Amino acid sequence: MKKLLFLLALLATNVTAQPTPAPPRPTLTVETIMQDPRTWVGTSPTNPFWSDDAKTLYFTWSPASEGASKIKSDSLYKVTFTAGRNKTLIASAPVKVSPTERRNLPASTGPVNRARTQRLFERQGDLFLLDRASGHVRQLTNTVDAEVDPTFSSDEKSVVFRRSGSNLFSMQLQTGQLTQLTDFRAGANPDAAKAKPTDEEKFLKQDQLRLSGVLSERKARKDEAERISKADGPKRPKAIYLDGKVLFNPQASPDGKFVTFRLTKNPANAKIAQVPNYVTESGYTEEIPARIKVGAPLPTHEFFVYDVAKDTVRLVSIKNLPGITDKPAYLKTATTTKADTASKTRSVVVSGPIWSSDGSVCVVVVRSLDNKDRWICRLAPETLALTVLDRQHSDAWIGGPGIGATASTGSMGFLADNQTLWFQSEATGYSHLYTIHVPSGTRKALTSGKFEVQQVQLSNDKTHFYLQTNEVHPGEQHFYRLAVNAPSTGEAERVRLTNQTGANDVTLSPDETRMVIRYSSSNQPWELYAATLDAPGSKRSTALAAQIAPIKLTSSQTDAFKAYPWREPALVTIPARDGQTIYARLYKPASGATGKSVVFVHGAGYLQNAHKWWSQYFREYMFHNLLVDKGYTVLDIDYRASAGYGSDWRTGIYRHMGGKDLDDHVDAAKWLVQTQGVDAKRIGIYGGSYGGFITLMAMFTTPDVFKAGAALRPVTDWAAYNHPYTASILNEPQSDSLAYRRSSPINFAEGLTGHLLICHGIVDVNVHVQDAIRLSQRLIELKKENWEMALYPVEDHGFVEPTSWMDEYKRILKLFDERL
């Protein structure tokens, strides 16, 4: 009996010792991953903002528990905070904000006074003043006209704002008295239309007054009456007639003595491309006005200063800027004509101004419309003199984080002394933070190295900067604090405030004691975390990030989404043929390589995707997991011109799209063969927008490398794309036809030997479907038979309908399964 019991016990022990089999991996299908992401993935929180007392955090969200399939838009949620022992942060569970509370909330942004006790904000076209301590809100305007862009006057006794998009007004906070500061009027000056008297008419008038004492006396009385009326009447601003031009950014100086503004004249002969819409409510084909094409006539811009005391308006001249007549480098090598060699003042746009808080210094940014130069200048409004503080030049084009677009100042402002300007520049090849003492011109670099400063915020007391950089790794983003008085390199004072691997997008509380972090990793979508910050003067080590333990506020993913073990792609580096390093994401089958491989090309041109956070290409990320389940090796590279790697990498495609960027993909394909067990004859490529363009160039010009390709919403001829993006990279087609000829896939369609799929939305107002249709006609005339095209009648550049996504990716999967 004892022996039997022993054997039963032993058997039981052996049974329990058996390992529990792992649950089967859920099977991914195109229908699953391309369904409405709100019902399948879940909706991550967005747009976080703090209450003015820093006790409440608001954000838009649709948690999975709410039933996303039953709602049409995200809701407003809030989390309230209390402080625990040792400054620990205690957060409530997220609570949905009631409609009444939501309607009464102050807008999340708006200027504050110097004491930080009051804040102005705009809501539905009216202006309000918030007392930040009590939360009391005072409504300043209640009109049909829209009042926008409120600011405090330099003495903080008045509010200056813009009404109906044009004229500036000032309102005294104590009395409510409203004063109009500008009088911009549409149309032409009627006095200018009056015919000027001829010399004969002038002589006759003067002779009549000489001969008639009565007429002379009457004129004198009339002139005196007009003088008295003008002197006794209220002072009105000068009427400024726009004369068909468009007004931008009228702005008063802090002391109210000057108003600056820009006038833009649109060309009369710029043809607007039309996009046909076939599936409409009316049942008729309707045309959607889209945009001009690159090389079309551009608007002209003028910058003016209105001197209030002198009641005069004067144009700011840029003719003396250094290099303003320089000929672009690409034209210097071209055949020149007499007109080419003549000195011409290049067209520019002036942005700003940026004023010091005391109004003593005014700075504007001048940007050449050919995108080769940016001048930061001090403007003396009394004399209109421009003094260059910094000039950034590129033979390719100016860009990068914090530099700003053509008609913006970029990231800049003044320190507490009101004499020192901070700004960003790619002078070293990477966007870094600088200061310049305006009176002396002394310049200082606060950061340096082979990384980018991607965002900059000056602290409330103007003693520290808060920075987002990718210095840990090009595929990571972290948040730092940097003392304004840091050494020239900034290394000793820069303190890291985030510690989670991935992307950390931080929003500081108004008092800068707390931060909310919108965080994600490569296989986990965005969630919100919060942490407490010590004051800058506290005795903490430079390893501060390791001591901050953020608490998680949200959980957004559905159970169905979490059931699949989403892969964390390996971040690898690949050597390029010119010695550069290509960063890439690699997805490998667990059972080993099968020989078949797909290379994904991200879009947007200047964008990064080989990183450690949740990709904006999340559908493609899920599709890559599906491909790996089917035995594919998948590679996704940050090719030449991708974001995050400095100006040389960004401008590596200058005058030749489909050059180094395509070489990077070819080098990556060879790396797959040499190191990952991939069959050189079984490599496919796909991507959308710029990714579609690269796919076409790959299939047409390197047919021996890629067996099959799917080009989604691709540019086929850059001469048909928009001006701001294309002219920066390829100049204008009429002046640099070579760049367009060698960069446009339609010119190389005869090289197609593999199998090609083209997909395009018909109502795409970005890359017009005309691109795909023109290419299809070219392929027909070349008698190519190894291609197909799918058009999507209700889709714009970014698809919206799940059925369209499903159809498109079923076709892509079929292409790869059949051909690879």
ZAMARGU-4260 file (C-alpha; in steps of 0.2 Angstrom, whole numbers, plus 5000, padded with zeros to 4 digits):
<rodrens>
0) 5000/5000/5000 | 5014/5012/5005 | 5023/5008/4988 | 5007/5012/4978 | 5005/5028/4987
5) 5023/5033/4984 | 5021/5029/4965 | 5005/5039/4964 | 5014/5054/4973 | 5029/5052/4961
10) 5017/5052/4946 | 5009/5067/4952 | 5026/5076/4954 | 5031/5071/4937 | 5014/5078/4930
15) 5015/5095/4938 | 5033/5096/4933 | 5029/5096/4915 | 5031/5114/4907 | 5015/5123/4903
20) 5014/5125/4884 | 5014/5142/4877 | 4998/5149/4871 | 4997/5149/4852 | 5002/5165/4843
25) 4986/5173/4837 | 4985/5173/4818 | 4986/5190/4810 | 4976/5194/4794 | 4975/5209/4783
30) 4957/5211/4788 | 4962/5212/4807 | 4976/5224/4806 | 4968/5236/4794 | 4951/5238/4803
35) 4947/5254/4812 | 4962/5256/4824 | 4950/5263/4837 | 4941/5247/4839 | 4956/5236/4836
40) 4972/5244/4843 | 4964/5257/4855 | 4965/5276/4855 | 4981/5283/4863 | 4979/5299/4873
45) 4983/5316/4864 | 4984/5334/4867 | 4989/5335/4886 | 4987/5351/4894 | 4988/5357/4913
50) 4977/5368/4923 | 4984/5384/4928 | 4987/5378/4946 | 4996/5362/4940 | 4984/5351/4950
55) 4974/5344/4935 | 4980/5337/4919 | 4968/5336/4904 | 4969/5326/4888 | 4959/5319/4874
60) 4956/5300/4874 | 4945/5286/4870 | 4949/5271/4882 | 4945/5254/4876 | 4933/5252/4891
65) 4922/5266/4883 | 4918/5256/4868 | 4926/5266/4854 | 4915/5258/4841 | 4900/5268/4848
70) 4908/5285/4848 | 4912/5297/4834 | 4927/5307/4842 | 4938/5307/4857 | 4932/5314/4873
75) 4941/5325/4886 | 4948/5317/4901 | 4956/5323/4917 | 4968/5317/4931 | 4970/5326/4947
80) 4986/5326/4957 | 4991/5327/4975 | 5008/5326/4983 | 5012/5312/4994 | 5027/5309/5006
85) 5044/5314/5000 | 5037/5323/4985 | 5029/5307/4978 | 5016/5310/4966 | 4998/5303/4968
90) 4986/5303/4953 | 4968/5299/4952 | 4961/5288/4940 | 4956/5296/4923 | 4939/5304/4924
95) 4928/5310/4909 | 4926/5328/4909 | 4907/5334/4909 | 4901/5345/4895 | 4898/5359/4907
100) 4916/5359/4914 | 4923/5357/4896 | 4914/5372/4890 | 4920/5383/4905 | 4938/5378/4904
105) 4950/5391/4899 | 4960/5388/4883 | 4976/5379/4887 | 4987/5392/4880 | 4989/5411/4881
110) 5002/5425/4886 | 5005/5427/4905 | 5010/5443/4914 | 5027/5445/4921 | 5021/5440/4939
115) 5013/5425/4931 | 4997/5429/4941 | 4986/5432/4925 | 4984/5424/4909 | 4975/5430/4893
120) 4966/5418/4882 | 4955/5417/4867 | 4939/5406/4866 | 4927/5406/4851 | 4933/5423/4844
125) 4932/5432/4861 | 4945/5437/4874 | 4946/5432/4892 | 4957/5437/4907 | 4961/5423/4920
130) 4966/5426/4938 | 4977/5410/4940 | 4976/5409/4959 | 4957/5411/4961 | 4953/5403/4944
135) 4941/5418/4941 | 4938/5422/4922 | 4934/5440/4916 | 4927/5441/4899 | 4935/5456/4889
140) 4925/5455/4873 | 4909/5449/4866 | 4907/5453/4848 | 4902/5445/4831 | 4920/5450/4825
145) 4934/5438/4830 | 4947/5444/4842 | 4963/5435/4842 | 4982/5435/4847 | 4980/5445/4863
150) 4996/5451/4872 | 4999/5462/4887 | 5006/5479/4884 | 5023/5483/4891 | 5016/5491/4907
155) 5003/5477/4908 | 4989/5490/4910 | 4981/5486/4893 | 4978/5471/4881 | 4983/5472/4863
160) 4974/5461/4850 | 4969/5459/4832 | 4951/5460/4827 | 4944/5452/4811 | 4961/5446/4805
165) 4968/5463/4802 | 4967/5479/4813 | 4975/5480/4830 | 4966/5487/4845 | 4971/5491/4863
170) 4959/5489/4878 | 4963/5497/4895 | 4960/5483/4908 | 4955/5495/4922 | 4942/5506/4912
175) 4939/5495/4896 | 4942/5509/4885 | 4945/5503/4867 | 4958/5511/4856 | 4961/5507/4837
180) 4979/5506/4833 | 4979/5503/4815 | 4967/5506/4800 | 4970/5493/4787 | 4958/5495/4772
185) 4955/5484/4757 | 4957/5491/4740 | 4967/5506/4733 | 4969/5523/4741 | 4956/5534/4733
190) 4967/5549/4734 | 4980/5540/4723 | 4967/5538/4710 | 4964/5557/4708 | 4972/5565/4693
195) 4987/5576/4698 | 4985/5594/4692 | 4995/5599/4677 | 5007/5613/4678 | 4995/5624/4668
200) 4981/5620/4681 | 4993/5624/4695 | 4997/5641/4687 | 4979/5646/4684 | 4975/5642/4702
205) 4989/5652/4709 | 4985/5667/4697 | 4967/5667/4703 | 4972/5668/4721 | 4984/5682/4717
210) 4971/5692/4707 | 4956/5690/4719 | 4957/5695/4737 | 4940/5687/4741 | 4946/5670/4735
215) 4962/5671/4744 | 4953/5676/4760 | 4940/5662/4758 | 4954/5649/4756 | 4964/5655/4771
220) 4948/5653/4782 | 4945/5636/4775 | 4962/5630/4778 | 4962/5637/4796 | 4946/5628/4800
225) 4953/5612/4793 | 4968/5614/4804 | 4958/5618/4820 | 4947/5603/4816 | 4961/5591/4814
230) 4970/5598/4830 | 4955/5597/4841 | 4948/5581/4834 | 4953/5563/4841 | 4969/5556/4834
235) 4965/5542/4822 | 4978/5530/4815 | 4984/5532/4797 | 4973/5523/4784 | 4984/5510/4776
240) 4976/5503/4760 | 4981/5485/4755 | 4978/5488/4737 | 4974/5469/4733 | 4988/5463/4744
245) 4986/5451/4759 | 4990/5457/4776 | 5000/5445/4788 | 5005/5447/4806 | 5002/5465/4811
250) 5011/5467/4827 | 5013/5482/4839 | 5029/5485/4848 | 5028/5482/4867 | 5028/5501/4870
255) 5015/5504/4856 | 5026/5516/4846 | 5028/5505/4831 | 5018/5492/4821 | 5026/5480/4809
260) 5017/5470/4796 | 5020/5460/4780 | 5010/5462/4764 | 5010/5448/4751 | 5004/5450/4733
265) 4999/5434/4725 | 5003/5432/4706 | 4988/5434/4695 | 4994/5421/4683 | 4997/5406/4694
270) 4987/5391/4688 | 4979/5381/4702 | 4978/5362/4699 | 4961/5354/4700 | 4958/5337/4707
275) 4942/5328/4700 | 4930/5320/4713 | 4919/5307/4705 | 4910/5299/4720 | 4900/5314/4727
280) 4883/5317/4736 | 4877/5327/4721 | 4880/5313/4708 | 4890/5325/4698 | 4909/5326/4695
285) 4916/5340/4706 | 4933/5348/4705 | 4943/5351/4721 | 4955/5366/4719 | 4972/5359/4725
290) 4988/5369/4723 | 5001/5377/4711 | 5015/5366/4704 | 5033/5369/4707 | 5040/5383/4697
295) 5024/5393/4695 | 5025/5411/4699 | 5027/5415/4718 | 5019/5428/4729 | 5030/5443/4733
300) 5032/5449/4750 | 5036/5467/4758 | 5039/5471/4776 | 5033/5488/4783 | 5035/5498/4799
305) 5021/5510/4804 | 5028/5524/4815 | 5013/5529/4826 | 5020/5546/4832 | 5025/5551/4815
310) 5010/5543/4807 | 5020/5536/4793 | 5022/5519/4784 | 5039/5514/4777 | 5046/5499/4768
315) 5060/5489/4776 | 5074/5487/4763 | 5084/5471/4762 | 5096/5477/4748 | 5111/5478/4759
320) 5110/5461/4767 | 5127/5452/4764 | 5125/5439/4750 | 5108/5445/4745 | 5113/5446/4727
325) 5123/5430/4727 | 5119/5418/4713 | 5115/5400/4719 | 5129/5388/4717 | 5120/5376/4705
330) 5118/5391/4693 | 5136/5396/4694 | 5141/5380/4684 | 5127/5382/4671 | 5129/5391/4655
335) 5126/5409/4659 | 5118/5423/4649 | 5120/5442/4651 | 5104/5442/4662 | 5111/5428/4673
340) 5127/5438/4677 | 5119/5454/4682 | 5117/5457/4700 | 5099/5453/4706 | 5092/5455/4723
345) 5085/5438/4728 | 5067/5437/4733 | 5064/5435/4752 | 5051/5435/4765 | 5053/5444/4782
350) 5046/5435/4797 | 5043/5441/4815 | 5047/5452/4824 | 5053/5445/4840 | 5054/5459/4853
355) 5063/5459/4870 | 5050/5460/4884 | 5056/5478/4888 | 5054/5483/4869 | 5073/5489/4868
360) 5078/5476/4855 | 5068/5470/4839 | 5074/5455/4829 | 5067/5449/4812 | 5071/5434/4802
365) 5074/5436/4783 | 5073/5420/4773 | 5077/5419/4754 | 5064/5411/4744 | 5077/5400/4735
370) 5079/5393/4753 | 5098/5395/4752 | 5100/5409/4766 | 5093/5414/4783 | 5098/5430/4791
375) 5094/5434/4809 | 5094/5453/4810 | 5091/5467/4822 | 5079/5480/4816 | 5080/5498/4821
380) 5061/5503/4819 | 5066/5521/4820 | 5078/5521/4805 | 5073/5504/4797 | 5092/5499/4798
385) 5095/5480/4798 | 5110/5473/4807 | 5114/5455/4803 | 5117/5445/4819 | 5118/5428/4811
390) 5118/5421/4793 | 5116/5403/4789 | 5119/5398/4771 | 5117/5381/4762 | 5121/5378/4744
395) 5107/5365/4746 | 5093/5372/4757 | 5091/5378/4775 | 5081/5367/4786 | 5082/5356/4802
400) 5074/5356/4819 | 5070/5374/4826 | 5075/5382/4810 | 5058/5385/4804 | 5049/5385/4787
405) 5051/5399/4774 | 5038/5411/4783 | 5042/5408/4801 | 5056/5414/4813 | 5059/5396/4820
410) 5064/5393/4838 | 5070/5409/4846 | 5068/5422/4860 | 5076/5433/4873 | 5085/5429/4889
415) 5081/5439/4905 | 5093/5453/4901 | 5083/5458/4886 | 5099/5459/4876 | 5104/5441/4873
420) 5094/5431/4859 | 5094/5412/4859 | 5091/5403/4843 | 5094/5387/4834 | 5106/5384/4819
425) 5113/5370/4809 | 5130/5379/4808 | 5140/5363/4813 | 5129/5351/4803 | 5117/5347/4817
430) 5104/5359/4824 | 5110/5366/4841 | 5106/5380/4853 | 5115/5396/4853 | 5115/5413/4861
435) 5120/5430/4854 | 5123/5446/4864 | 5114/5458/4852 | 5124/5474/4856 | 5141/5466/4855
440) 5138/5452/4843 | 5146/5439/4855 | 5140/5422/4851 | 5140/5406/4862 | 5136/5388/4858
445) 5126/5380/4872 | 5125/5363/4864 | 5137/5353/4852 | 5140/5336/4846 | 5133/5324/4833
450) 5115/5325/4838 | 5100/5336/4836 | 5092/5348/4848 | 5074/5345/4842 | 5064/5356/4854
455) 5068/5371/4865 | 5058/5379/4879 | 5065/5393/4891 | 5060/5392/4909 | 5048/5404/4917
460) 5062/5413/4926 | 5073/5412/4911 | 5088/5404/4920 | 5086/5387/4911 | 5082/5379/4895
465) 5071/5363/4893 | 5077/5353/4878 | 5072/5338/4869 | 5087/5329/4860 | 5092/5313/4852
470) 5109/5313/4859 | 5107/5295/4868 | 5104/5287/4851 | 5096/5294/4835 | 5081/5283/4838
475) 5078/5289/4856 | 5071/5306/4862 | 5074/5312/4879 | 5070/5328/4889 | 5084/5339/4897
480) 5087/5354/4908 | 5101/5366/4904 | 5107/5381/4913 | 5107/5397/4903 | 5124/5401/4910
485) 5131/5384/4905 | 5149/5382/4898 | 5152/5384/4880 | 5148/5365/4877 | 5134/5364/4889
490) 5140/5347/4894 | 5142/5350/4913 | 5125/5358/4916 | 5113/5347/4905 | 5103/5336/4916
495) 5092/5322/4909 | 5075/5321/4915 | 5067/5306/4907 | 5073/5288/4908 | 5062/5277/4898
500) 5069/5270/4882 | 5059/5276/4867 | 5051/5293/4864 | 5048/5305/4878 | 5037/5320/4873
505) 5036/5331/4888 | 5023/5344/4893 | 5028/5354/4909 | 5016/5361/4921 | 5014/5380/4922
510) 5024/5381/4938 | 5037/5368/4930 | 5036/5357/4946 | 5028/5342/4936 | 5029/5335/4919
515) 5018/5324/4909 | 5026/5312/4897 | 5018/5305/4882 | 5029/5290/4880 | 5030/5275/4868
520) 5042/5261/4864 | 5044/5252/4847 | 5030/5239/4851 | 5019/5249/4863 | 5008/5263/4858
525) 5008/5280/4866 | 5003/5282/4885 | 5003/5296/4897 | 5015/5296/4912 | 5018/5309/4925
530) 5033/5314/4937 | 5038/5327/4949 | 5053/5338/4945 | 5065/5346/4958 | 5069/5364/4957
535) 5084/5368/4946 | 5094/5373/4961 | 5092/5357/4971 | 5107/5346/4975 | 5104/5332/4963
540) 5117/5322/4953 | 5118/5323/4934 | 5110/5306/4933 | 5093/5313/4938 | 5084/5303/4926
545) 5088/5287/4935 | 5080/5295/4951 | 5063/5300/4943 | 5050/5287/4943 | 5036/5292/4932
550) 5019/5285/4936 | 5008/5278/4922 | 4991/5287/4920 | 4983/5278/4905 | 4981/5261/4898
555) 4973/5262/4881 | 4975/5246/4871 | 4961/5233/4868 | 4963/5215/4875 | 4962/5209/4857
560) 4977/5220/4852 | 4987/5215/4868 | 4984/5196/4864 | 4997/5197/4850 | 5015/5197/4855
565) 5021/5212/4845 | 5039/5211/4840 | 5052/5223/4845 | 5062/5226/4829 | 5081/5226/4831
570) 5089/5242/4828 | 5104/5239/4816 | 5117/5249/4807 | 5121/5245/4789 | 5137/5252/4780
575) 5133/5263/4764 | 5144/5263/4749 | 5151/5280/4753 | 5156/5276/4771 | 5140/5283/4779
580) 5130/5273/4792 | 5112/5268/4788 | 5101/5265/4803 | 5087/5252/4801 | 5074/5242/4809
585) 5075/5223/4806 | 5061/5210/4808 | 5067/5192/4808 | 5057/5176/4808 | 5059/5166/4824
590) 5062/5150/4814 | 5076/5157/4804 | 5077/5166/4786 | 5067/5158/4772 | 5076/5168/4759
595) 5061/5180/4755 | 5062/5198/4761 | 5053/5214/4760 | 5061/5232/4761 | 5049/5246/4767
600) 5052/5264/4762 | 5044/5277/4774 | 5036/5292/4766 | 5036/5311/4770 | 5054/5313/4764
605) 5060/5321/4780 | 5054/5309/4792 | 5062/5296/4804 | 5056/5278/4806 | 5071/5267/4812
610) 5068/5272/4830 | 5063/5265/4847 | 5045/5272/4848 | 5028/5268/4841 | 5028/5272/4823
615) 5016/5284/4814 | 5016/5269/4802 | 5008/5258/4814 | 4998/5249/4801 | 5014/5245/4791
620) 5022/5239/4808 | 5008/5227/4810 | 5009/5222/4792 | 5027/5218/4795 | 5023/5207/4810
625) 5011/5198/4798 | 5025/5196/4785 | 5037/5189/4798 | 5024/5176/4803 | 5024/5171/4785
630) 5043/5169/4785 | 5048/5185/4777 | 5063/5195/4783 | 5058/5214/4784 | 5069/5229/4784
635) 5065/5247/4786 | 5079/5260/4784 | 5081/5278/4787 | 5088/5282/4770 | 5097/5298/4765
640) 5086/5313/4769 | 5078/5305/4784 | 5076/5316/4799 | 5087/5315/4815 | 5104/5314/4807
645) 5110/5331/4803 | 5110/5343/4788 | 5122/5333/4777 | 5111/5317/4779 | 5095/5328/4776
650) 5102/5337/4760 | 5110/5321/4753 | 5097/5321/4740 | 5100/5338/4734 | 5097/5339/4715
655) 5095/5320/4714 | 5080/5312/4722 | 5082/5293/4718 | 5101/5295/4720 | 5109/5292/4737
660) 5093/5288/4744 | 5090/5274/4732 | 5108/5269/4734 | 5105/5266/4753 | 5091/5254/4749
665) 5101/5245/4736 | 5116/5244/4749 | 5103/5238/4762 | 5097/5224/4751 | 5114/5218/4748
670) 5117/5218/4767 | 5102/5207/4769 | 5109/5195/4757 | 5126/5195/4764 | 5121/5194/4783
675) 5103/5188/4785 | 5102/5173/4773 | 5091/5182/4761 | 5090/5176/4743 | 5095/5190/4731
680) 5081/5185/4719 | 5067/5186/4732 | 5068/5204/4738 | 5052/5215/4737 | 5050/5234/4741
685) 5035/5245/4745 | 5031/5262/4752 | 5019/5276/4751 | 5021/5294/4745 | 5040/5297/4745
690) 5041/5278/4748 | 5031/5275/4733 | 5043/5286/4723 | 5058/5277/4729 | 5049/5260/4725
695) 5047/5266/4707 | 5065/5272/4705 | 5070/5255/4712 | 5059/5245/4700 | 5064/5255/4685
700) 5083/5259/4688 | 5089/5244/4699 | 5078/5230/4692 | 5091/5217/4696 | 5089/5221/4715
705) 5071/5221/4718 | 5059/5207/4711 | 5043/5215/4715 | 5037/5232/4721 | 5021/5241/4727
710) 5021/5260/4724 | 5007/5268/4734 | 5002/5286/4730 | 5019/5289/4722 | 5026/5305/4714
715) 5030/5300/4697 | 5036/5317/4690 | 5043/5330/4703 | 5038/5344/4691 | 5020/5341/4695
720) 5022/5342/4714 | 5021/5357/4726 | 5033/5371/4726 | 5038/5373/4745 | 5045/5355/4746
725) 5051/5352/4729 | 5060/5368/4725 | 5070/5367/4741 | 5078/5350/4735 | 5077/5351/4716
730) 5077/5370/4713 | 5064/5375/4699 | 5061/5365/4684 | 5064/5379/4672 | 5081/5383/4679
735) 5087/5366/4684 | 5079/5354/4672 | 5093/5341/4674 | 5088/5339/4693 | 5070/5335/4688
740) 5074/5324/4673 | 5085/5312/4683 | 5074/5312/4698 | 5057/5308/4690 | 5053/5290/4688
745) 5042/5293/4673 | 5058/5295/4663 | 5064/5278/4667 | 5049/5267/4665 | 5057/5257/4651
750) 5068/5249/4664 | 5054/5239/4672 | 5057/5220/4672 | 5050/5215/4689 | 5032/5215/4695
755) 5024/5232/4700 | 5008/5237/4709 | 5003/5255/4709 | 4989/5261/4721 | 4982/5279/4722
760) 4968/5288/4730 | 4958/5298/4716 | 4954/5313/4728 | 4973/5315/4733 | 4976/5333/4734
765) 4994/5331/4739 | 5001/5319/4726 | 4988/5320/4712 | 4981/5304/4704 | 4987/5312/4688
770) 5004/5306/4693 | 4999/5288/4693 | 4988/5290/4677 | 5002/5298/4667 | 5014/5284/4672
775) 5001/5271/4667 | 5000/5279/4650 | 5019/5278/4649 | 5019/5260/4653 | 5005/5256/4641
780) 5015/5264/4627 | 5031/5255/4632 | 5020/5239/4630 | 5024/5233/4648 | 5012/5220/4655
785) 5020/5216/4672 | 5011/5229/4681 | 4993/5233/4688 | 4985/5249/4696 | 4971/5250/4709
790) 4962/5267/4711 | 4952/5272/4727 | 4938/5284/4722 | 4935/5291/4740 | 4953/5292/4747
795) 4964/5307/4749 | 4983/5305/4751 | 4981/5297/4768 | 4968/5283/4767 | 4953/5284/4780
800) 4941/5270/4776 | 4946/5253/4783 | 4940/5244/4767 | 4952/5254/4757 | 4967/5249/4768
805) 4961/5231/4767 | 4960/5231/4748 | 4977/5239/4746 | 4986/5228/4758 | 4978/5212/4751
810) 4985/5217/4734 | 5002/5220/4742 | 5002/5204/4751 | 4996/5194/4735 | 5010/5203/4725
815) 5024/5197/4737 | 5017/5180/4740 | 5016/5176/4722 | 5032/5184/4716 | 5044/5181/4731
</rodrens>
